[in-house]
Amino acid sequence: MDHLNLSKFCIRLGDHCLIMAHRQSELCSNGPFLEEDIAQINLGLDLLGQAEALLIYAAKLEGNTRTADDLAYRRSERQFHNFMLTEQPNTDFAFVIVRQYFMSLYLLKTYQVLAQVDDDTLSGIALKALKELTYHERHLSMWILRLGDGTDESQQRMQTAVNELWMFVGELYEEDALDLLAQQASYAPKGEEMKSFLMAQITAKFAEASLTIPDSIYMTTGSKQGIHTEYLGFLLTEMQYLQRAYPDAKW
């Protein structure tokens, strides 16, 4: 891949991690109990670190005409390319777990491929992230089982979260021109490969957790072209406030 397209690829992946990290940060002091509160924030810190590394590298590939902070705080809603799934609100703890579980599987597969590329920077980011995502997936799987196969109420809340969030899963294996370029350069798994991986993991885990994959075949699309749900605008308003109010401010 040329530098321009590789930069776009890194920005897209960095956007997924950045928006998820912000959603996780909202759980600070709002976890179900203290230990889990800290655990969820640590998941967010891992994702924020991955976002920073990817956006720094993207800026470098662009020739340092923009910084990682510019990419995070000075782009508008339509200039972000994160999956719609990542921006969905923390409706309740079940929604948090289901959203993060789906994304942990996507990132795990993505980083497994990136860890094999010849680019030392990207493979280094991926190898570190793989260690983190392995824990994320294990921790979130525990909660899938604990809540899905728990009380009647916890099972109902988990199934509701699955039903509401399922329509966003299709974007995780949807392909566009940039994805095809990344696949040709062995920087990303093919869409069908990602879909097979996701469905195998989710089907097996849901069977253990007494959860059902919805019958609905409708899937959202458009985030790769900058189209988002209403939630991203509100998220960016909060996340970007300081930099928008005091541009170029120095501590």
C-alpha positions, 0 to 999 in steps of 0.5 A: 500500500502507498503511504496515503492509503496506509494512512487512511487505513490507520486512521480508520482503525484508530477511529474504532479504538478512539471512539470505543475508548471514549465510551469506556471512559464514561463508565468511570465511577459507573461500573457495577462494583469497584473492581469491575469499574477499574477493569472497564476503565483499563480496557478503555486505556488499552484502546486509547493507547492503540488509537494514539499509536495508530494516529501518530503513525497515520500522521507520520505517513501523511508527512506530519502535516497533521498531528495525532491530536489534530486527527482526534480533535479537529475532524468533524463527524463526517470525517470519522470512519469508526463503525457505528457499533463503537459509538452506541451509548452505554444504555446499561451494562449489558449493552456495554458488554455486548458492544465491546465483545463484538468489537474485541473479536473484530480487533483480535482478528485484525491485529492477528493479520497486522502482526504478520506484516513487513511494516515494523511499526504496524506489526509492533503496534499489533503485537502489543495490542494482541496481548491486550485484546486477548485479555479483553476477549477473555474478560468480556466472554466471562461477562457474556456467560455470567449475565447470559446464563445468569438470572432471568433479568440478566438474560433478558437484558443481554438478549435485548442488547444483542437484538438492538446491536446486531444490526451494526455487526455487518459493518465489521466484515463489509468491504470497500475499496480501501479494504480491498487494497489492504487485503491485497497487501495482506494488511487485513483479513478478507470480508468473508474470513472476518465474517466466518471468524465472528460468526463462529466465535459468537455462535459458540459463545451464545450457545453457552450463554443461552443467548440467541442470534437475531433472525433479522438480516438488516445491517447498517452501512455507511460509517466508512463513508463518514455516515453515522448515528446521531450519537457520534455528534454528541460524543465528539461535542464532549470529547473535542470541547477543550481543543475547540474552545481553546485551539492551539492552547499550551499547558 
